[in-house]
Amino acid sequence: MPAPISSEEQTRTARDLVAGADPHRSLDCLFVNAPLRDYGLRPRVNDYTLPVLGMGYIATHAAAHGFNVGILDAEAHGLGIRRTIDTVNALRPRWAAFNLLAPTYELTARIAAALDPAIALMAGGHHAKADPRRVLDDPRFVRLEALVIGEGETRVTALLGDLDRRRELPKVMWRDRLLGTIACGIPQRGDTARWLAPDINALTLDRRFLTQDPHQAADGRIEANLVCSRGCPYECGFCGAASMNPEISIRTHTRTPENIVAEMHRLHADLGCTAFRAVDDLFLGARRVIRPALDAFAAERVGETNVWDATGRINVLDRESETMLERLRANGLREVALGIESGSTRVLEAMDKRITPAMTLAVARRLLEKGIGVKGYFILGLAA
């Protein structure tokens, strides 16, 4: 029978799983990315998952303001639910923060419900934005002190400094424990924009908070993931990031091309990265974005040593000339991920996708002919 593990050993083991935190200071906040399934029941078989860039940006912002924060990426580590719970409790952070996503909501709720009551809870993410009342009504989140709707850098940092500030933070919600009603922060006049839409050109990402980024890809290149823009100008009916989303009307803008190239250069110089993946909702989605980006990439000769992948909009690429597609390839574009969604005209019209199956086939063929790879995203079972 193995010897019991001491609490000190448990804490030391738990710290080894956390990215970015200073182990010699008490932990102000632990950002927890729940696993996609309970790996305690069935171990994971793949060895890579996309990094939690959103959490990384929030953690970077909080750390820049003096807080000791870290990220526990349970998906990247292949942790089971019990191991995740035990890890958080062993570290005893002041706060535990969760990103709520549809595939991981149930597992996240189980983790939150089992944490030490002394740990304050906050949450955000797409599921929080799509259905905040469901989250606040969920008994497993009864101890939730703040539900942050939309981008979280400035408001999470403010909450870590003083929970009472939630009263003045827009789109921060919580359930009043005495009245049982849902409350929402009310910002001072003219103060909303700075909380909801931080200048993404002024934000940096400290990659010590990311467990698997950069990483060595299958082709041998060192690859990093980037956020080159936030939000989306389109209004597809199925999407929580659509511009018509009623929960957050203020839209952030694309990073400047110069800012993006500067990050590429830093990653190349410091970490040897020569491959980049833009994981935005939509990067190649408007000419006003594509053309300035290409001008900057060409001026900095990005395509001579680097390759990059991005999301693209089919109807926009359909309007581009052969010369423009060739220019994209010459400046390093390796692969485009297209939101194909469906091969049914009826379904595409119902979701207001503004594309046709014929348009999709034409764009895919033209990209492939230029040597640009194509990845397709599909939605199955959408009722039209």
C-alpha positions as CSV (number, residue, x, y, z in Angstrom):
1,M,0.0,0.0,0.0
2,P,1.5,3.4,-1.0
3,A,2.4,5.8,1.7
4,P,0.0,8.7,2.2
5,I,0.9,12.0,0.5
6,S,1.4,14.9,2.8
7,S,-0.5,18.2,2.3
8,E,2.9,19.9,1.6
9,E,3.6,17.3,-1.2
10,Q,0.0,17.8,-2.5
11,T,0.5,21.5,-2.7
12,R,3.9,21.2,-4.4
13,T,2.4,18.8,-7.0
14,A,-0.5,21.1,-7.6
15,R,1.8,24.1,-8.2
16,D,3.6,22.1,-10.9
17,L,0.4,22.1,-12.9
18,V,-0.2,25.9,-12.7
19,A,1.3,28.1,-15.4
20,G,2.6,31.6,-14.6
21,A,2.1,32.0,-10.9
22,D,4.8,32.9,-8.4
23,P,5.0,29.9,-6.1
24,H,6.5,32.0,-3.3
25,R,3.5,34.3,-3.0
26,S,-0.1,33.5,-2.0
27,L,-2.3,33.1,-5.0
28,D,-4.8,35.9,-5.7
29,C,-6.6,34.1,-8.5
30,L,-6.4,30.7,-10.3
31,F,-8.0,30.7,-13.7
32,V,-9.3,27.2,-14.3
33,N,-9.9,25.7,-17.8
34,A,-12.1,22.6,-17.3
35,P,-11.4,19.5,-19.3
36,L,-13.6,18.5,-22.2
37,R,-14.4,15.2,-20.4
38,D,-13.5,13.5,-17.2
39,Y,-10.1,12.1,-17.9
40,G,-10.1,10.4,-14.5
41,L,-12.6,8.0,-16.1
42,R,-11.0,7.7,-19.5
43,P,-7.5,9.1,-20.2
44,R,-7.0,11.5,-23.1
45,V,-5.2,10.1,-26.1
46,N,-4.2,13.3,-27.9
47,D,-1.2,15.4,-26.7
48,Y,-2.1,18.9,-27.8
49,T,-5.0,21.3,-27.4
50,L,-5.4,24.9,-28.3
51,P,-4.2,27.3,-25.6
52,V,-6.5,29.4,-23.5
53,L,-5.5,32.7,-25.0
54,G,-8.4,34.7,-23.5
55,M,-7.4,33.6,-20.0
56,G,-3.8,34.3,-20.8
57,Y,-4.6,37.9,-21.7
58,I,-6.7,38.4,-18.5
59,A,-4.0,36.8,-16.3
60,T,-1.3,39.0,-18.0
61,H,-3.3,42.2,-17.3
62,A,-3.9,41.2,-13.7
63,A,-0.3,40.3,-13.1
64,A,0.8,43.7,-14.5
65,H,-1.3,45.3,-11.8
66,G,0.5,43.4,-9.0
67,F,-1.7,40.3,-8.5
68,N,-0.3,36.8,-8.3
69,V,-2.3,34.8,-10.7
70,G,-1.9,31.5,-12.6
71,I,-3.7,29.2,-15.1
72,L,-4.7,25.6,-14.4
73,D,-5.4,24.2,-17.9
74,A,-7.0,20.9,-16.9
75,E,-7.7,20.1,-20.6
76,A,-4.0,20.5,-21.6
77,H,-2.9,18.4,-18.7
78,G,-5.6,15.8,-19.2
79,L,-6.8,16.1,-15.6
80,G,-9.9,14.4,-14.3
81,I,-12.6,16.2,-12.4
82,R,-11.5,15.0,-9.0
83,R,-7.8,15.9,-9.7
84,T,-8.8,19.3,-10.8
85,I,-10.9,19.9,-7.7
86,D,-8.1,18.7,-5.4
87,T,-5.5,20.8,-7.2
88,V,-7.5,24.0,-6.7
89,N,-8.3,23.3,-3.1
90,A,-4.6,22.4,-2.4
91,L,-3.5,25.8,-3.7
92,R,-6.2,27.8,-1.8
93,P,-6.4,30.8,-4.1
94,R,-8.5,33.9,-3.0
95,W,-10.4,33.5,-6.2
96,A,-11.1,30.7,-8.7
97,A,-12.2,32.0,-12.2
98,F,-13.8,29.9,-14.9
99,N,-14.4,30.2,-18.6
100,L,-17.9,28.8,-19.3
101,L,-18.2,27.1,-22.7
102,A,-21.1,24.9,-23.9
103,P,-18.9,21.7,-24.2
104,T,-17.4,22.1,-20.7
105,Y,-20.2,23.8,-18.8
106,E,-21.4,20.7,-16.9
107,L,-17.9,19.7,-15.8
108,T,-17.1,23.3,-14.8
109,A,-20.2,23.4,-12.6
110,R,-19.2,20.2,-10.9
111,I,-15.8,21.6,-10.2
112,A,-17.1,24.9,-8.9
113,A,-19.6,23.2,-6.6
114,A,-16.9,21.1,-4.9
115,L,-14.4,23.8,-4.2
116,D,-13.6,25.0,-0.6
117,P,-16.2,27.6,0.4
118,A,-13.4,30.0,1.4
119,I,-12.5,30.4,-2.3
120,A,-14.5,33.1,-4.1
121,L,-15.8,32.3,-7.5
122,M,-16.1,34.3,-10.7
123,A,-16.9,33.2,-14.3
124,G,-17.1,34.5,-17.8
125,G,-16.9,33.1,-21.4
126,H,-19.3,32.5,-24.3
127,H,-21.8,30.5,-22.3
128,A,-22.0,33.2,-19.7
129,K,-22.8,35.7,-22.4
130,A,-25.3,33.5,-24.2
131,D,-27.3,32.5,-21.1
132,P,-26.3,34.4,-17.9
133,R,-29.5,33.7,-16.1
134,R,-29.1,30.0,-16.5
135,V,-25.7,30.3,-14.9
136,L,-26.9,32.4,-12.0
137,D,-29.9,30.1,-11.4
138,D,-27.7,27.0,-11.4
139,P,-27.4,25.8,-7.7
140,R,-23.9,24.6,-8.4
141,F,-22.9,28.3,-8.9
142,V,-24.7,29.5,-5.8
143,R,-21.4,31.0,-4.5
144,L,-20.6,32.9,-7.7
145,E,-19.6,36.4,-6.8
146,A,-19.3,37.8,-10.3
147,L,-20.4,36.8,-13.8
148,V,-18.4,38.8,-16.3
149,I,-20.1,39.3,-19.7
150,G,-17.7,40.0,-22.6
151,E,-14.0,40.8,-22.5
152,G,-12.6,40.5,-19.0
153,E,-9.2,42.1,-18.6
154,T,-10.1,45.4,-16.9
155,R,-13.1,44.2,-14.9
156,V,-11.4,41.0,-13.6
157,T,-8.4,43.0,-12.4
158,A,-10.8,45.5,-10.7
159,L,-12.7,42.6,-9.0
160,L,-9.4,41.1,-7.7
161,G,-8.6,44.4,-6.0
162,D,-12.0,45.0,-4.5
163,L,-15.2,42.9,-4.8
164,D,-17.4,45.9,-3.9
165,R,-16.4,47.5,-7.2
166,R,-18.7,45.1,-9.0
167,R,-21.5,47.6,-8.4
168,E,-19.9,50.0,-10.9
169,L,-18.7,47.5,-13.5
170,P,-20.9,47.2,-16.6
171,K,-22.1,43.7,-17.5
172,V,-20.9,42.2,-14.2
173,M,-23.8,40.2,-12.7
174,W,-24.4,38.4,-9.5
175,R,-27.3,37.0,-7.4
176,D,-28.1,39.0,-4.3
177,R,-28.1,36.4,-1.6
178,L,-30.6,38.3,0.6
179,L,-33.1,39.3,-2.0
180,G,-32.6,36.4,-4.4
181,T,-32.6,38.8,-7.3
182,I,-30.0,39.2,-10.0
183,A,-28.0,42.4,-9.8
184,C,-25.8,44.1,-12.4
185,G,-23.1,46.7,-12.1
186,I,-24.0,50.3,-13.1
187,P,-21.1,52.2,-14.5
188,Q,-20.6,56.0,-14.0
189,R,-21.8,58.1,-16.9
190,G,-19.4,57.8,-19.9
191,D,-17.4,55.0,-18.2
192,T,-18.9,52.0,-20.0
193,A,-16.6,51.8,-23.0
194,R,-13.3,51.7,-21.2
195,W,-14.5,48.6,-19.2
196,L,-16.1,46.7,-22.0
197,A,-13.7,47.4,-24.9
198,P,-10.1,47.7,-23.9
199,D,-7.6,48.8,-26.5
200,I,-6.3,45.5,-27.8
201,N,-3.2,47.2,-29.3
202,A,-2.2,48.2,-25.7
203,L,-2.7,44.6,-24.4
204,T,0.2,42.1,-24.3
205,L,0.2,38.4,-23.8
206,D,2.7,36.8,-21.4
207,R,3.0,33.3,-22.7
208,R,4.3,31.9,-19.4
209,F,0.6,31.6,-18.6
210,L,0.1,29.2,-21.4
211,T,0.8,25.5,-21.0
212,Q,1.4,24.4,-24.6
213,D,2.2,27.5,-26.5
214,P,4.4,27.9,-28.4
215,H,4.7,24.2,-29.4
216,Q,6.4,22.1,-32.0
217,A,4.0,21.3,-34.8
218,A,3.9,18.1,-36.8
219,D,6.0,19.7,-39.6
220,G,8.8,20.6,-37.1
221,R,8.1,24.3,-37.0
222,I,7.7,26.1,-33.7
223,E,4.1,27.4,-33.8
224,A,2.4,30.1,-31.7
225,N,-1.3,31.0,-31.6
226,L,-2.3,34.7,-32.0
227,V,-5.4,36.8,-31.4
228,C,-5.3,39.4,-34.2
229,S,-8.8,40.8,-33.8
230,R,-11.8,40.5,-31.5
231,G,-15.5,40.3,-32.4
232,C,-17.1,39.8,-35.8
233,P,-19.0,42.2,-38.1
234,Y,-21.4,39.5,-39.3
235,E,-24.7,38.4,-37.8
236,C,-25.0,34.6,-38.4
237,G,-28.0,33.5,-36.4
238,F,-26.2,30.7,-34.5
239,C,-23.2,32.7,-33.2
240,G,-22.6,34.1,-29.8
241,A,-20.0,36.5,-31.3
242,A,-22.4,38.0,-33.8
243,S,-22.5,41.8,-34.0
244,M,-26.2,41.8,-33.1
245,N,-25.5,40.1,-29.8
246,P,-27.6,42.0,-27.3
247,E,-25.4,41.4,-24.3
248,I,-22.6,43.6,-25.4
249,S,-23.1,46.3,-28.0
250,I,-19.6,47.8,-28.0
251,R,-17.3,46.1,-30.5
252,T,-13.6,46.1,-30.3
253,H,-11.5,46.6,-33.4
254,T,-8.7,44.7,-35.2
255,R,-5.2,45.0,-33.9
256,T,-3.1,47.2,-36.2
257,P,-1.0,45.2,-38.7
258,E,2.2,46.7,-37.2
259,N,1.2,45.5,-33.8
260,I,0.6,41.9,-35.1
261,V,3.9,41.8,-37.0
262,A,5.8,43.1,-33.9
263,E,4.4,40.2,-31.9
264,M,5.5,37.8,-34.7
265,H,9.0,39.2,-34.6
266,R,9.2,38.9,-30.8
267,L,8.1,35.3,-30.9
268,H,10.6,34.5,-33.7
269,A,13.5,36.2,-31.9
270,D,12.7,34.9,-28.4
271,L,11.3,31.5,-29.0
272,G,12.2,30.5,-32.6
273,C,8.6,30.6,-33.9
274,T,8.2,30.5,-37.7
275,A,4.5,29.4,-37.8
276,F,1.5,31.4,-36.5
277,R,-2.2,30.6,-36.2
278,A,-4.7,33.4,-35.8
279,V,-7.5,32.0,-33.7
280,D,-9.9,35.0,-34.1
281,D,-13.6,34.6,-34.7
282,L,-12.8,36.1,-38.1
283,F,-9.5,37.6,-39.3
284,L,-9.7,37.4,-43.1
285,G,-13.3,38.7,-43.1
286,A,-13.1,42.2,-44.6
287,R,-11.1,44.0,-47.2
288,R,-10.3,46.8,-44.8
289,V,-8.5,44.2,-42.6
290,I,-7.0,42.0,-45.3
291,R,-5.3,44.6,-47.4
292,P,-3.5,46.6,-44.7
293,A,-2.4,43.4,-43.1
294,L,-0.9,42.2,-46.4
295,D,0.9,45.5,-46.9
296,A,2.5,45.2,-43.5
297,F,3.4,41.5,-43.9
298,A,5.0,42.4,-47.3
299,A,6.9,45.3,-45.9
300,E,8.3,43.2,-43.1
301,R,8.9,40.2,-45.4
302,V,6.9,37.9,-43.2
303,G,6.4,35.3,-45.9
304,E,10.0,34.7,-46.5
305,T,10.6,32.8,-43.3
306,N,7.1,32.4,-41.7
307,V,3.8,30.7,-42.5
308,W,0.5,31.6,-40.9
309,D,-3.1,30.3,-40.7
310,A,-6.3,32.2,-40.3
311,T,-10.0,32.1,-40.3
312,G,-11.7,33.5,-43.5
313,R,-15.0,34.6,-44.7
314,I,-16.2,32.8,-47.9
315,N,-18.2,35.6,-49.4
316,V,-15.3,38.1,-48.9
317,L,-12.7,35.7,-50.4
318,D,-15.1,35.0,-53.3
319,R,-14.8,38.7,-54.3
320,E,-11.0,38.8,-54.2
321,S,-9.0,38.6,-57.4
322,E,-6.6,35.8,-58.4
323,T,-3.8,38.4,-57.8
324,M,-4.9,39.0,-54.2
325,L,-5.1,35.3,-53.5
326,E,-1.6,34.8,-54.9
327,R,-0.4,37.7,-52.8
328,L,-1.8,36.0,-49.7
329,R,0.1,32.9,-50.5
330,A,3.3,34.8,-51.2
331,N,3.1,36.5,-47.8
332,G,2.9,33.3,-45.9
333,L,-0.7,32.2,-45.8
334,R,-0.6,28.4,-45.3
335,E,-4.2,27.6,-44.4
336,V,-7.7,29.2,-44.2
337,A,-10.4,27.9,-41.9
338,L,-13.8,28.6,-43.6
339,G,-17.2,28.6,-41.9
340,I,-18.9,26.4,-44.4
341,E,-21.6,25.3,-41.9
342,S,-23.9,23.5,-44.4
343,G,-24.3,22.3,-48.0
344,S,-28.0,23.2,-47.9
345,T,-29.0,26.5,-49.4
346,R,-32.2,26.5,-47.2
347,V,-30.1,26.1,-44.0
348,L,-27.6,28.7,-45.0
349,E,-30.4,31.2,-45.7
350,A,-32.0,30.4,-42.3
351,M,-28.8,31.2,-40.5
352,D,-28.2,34.4,-42.5
353,K,-24.8,33.1,-43.6
354,R,-24.8,35.1,-46.9
355,I,-23.0,32.3,-48.8
356,T,-24.1,29.6,-51.2
357,P,-22.8,26.0,-51.7
358,A,-21.5,27.0,-55.1
359,M,-19.6,29.9,-53.7
360,T,-18.0,27.7,-51.1
361,L,-16.9,25.2,-53.7
362,A,-15.4,28.0,-55.9
363,V,-13.5,29.6,-53.0
364,A,-12.1,26.3,-51.8
365,R,-11.0,25.3,-55.3
366,R,-9.3,28.7,-55.9
367,L,-7.4,28.6,-52.6
368,L,-6.2,25.1,-53.2
369,E,-5.0,25.9,-56.6
370,K,-2.9,28.7,-55.1
371,G,-1.3,26.2,-52.6
372,I,-3.3,27.5,-49.6
373,G,-4.8,24.7,-47.5
374,V,-8.5,24.8,-46.6
375,K,-10.2,23.7,-43.4
376,G,-14.0,23.6,-43.1
377,Y,-16.2,24.1,-40.1
378,F,-19.7,22.5,-40.2
379,I,-22.8,22.7,-38.1
380,L,-24.8,19.4,-37.9
381,G,-28.4,19.3,-36.9
382,L,-29.3,23.0,-37.2
383,A,-33.1,23.3,-37.6
384,A,-34.1,25.6,-40.4
